[in-house]
Each structure stands twice: as structure tokens, then as C-alpha cells.
Amino acid sequence: MDKIHNYMSEQLKTIEHDAPVFEAAVKFRDLNIRSLVVTQSQEYVGIITDVDITRKVVAEGINP
């Protein structure tokens, strides 16, 4: 049976909690990824995904 670590990245991709949503979208595109770990003061505080941006920003008509 396959293990989760076989599908993980070794290097976490992060974004600061106060970064613009647009910056996250650009990182998703440039790094060809679908999620970022959110940091605040060098601590992990959450995660944001491309689906979050699609559903919670774009679909709501909010300017990223």
C-alpha cells in the first residue's frame, strides 16, 4: 500500500497571512501548485487553496 509521503513535497510553499489574494494566485500559477501554507511571524497558521480563491473570492465577485 502506498504511503502519503510518496506524494508529498519536501519543501513547503508558504505565503504570509497578510499577502494579497492575487499574490497567492500568482504563486499557484508560477509554482504549478494548488495550496500554500499560511504563515504569521514564521509560524504556520493555516492553508489556502486554489479552490478557496475560486469559491470565496472570484465566485463572490470580490476583487483579488
Secondary structure, DSSP 8 states (H G I E B T S, - for coil): ---GGGG--SS--EEETTS-HHHHHHHHHHHT-SEEEEEETTEEEEEEEHHHHIIIIITTT---
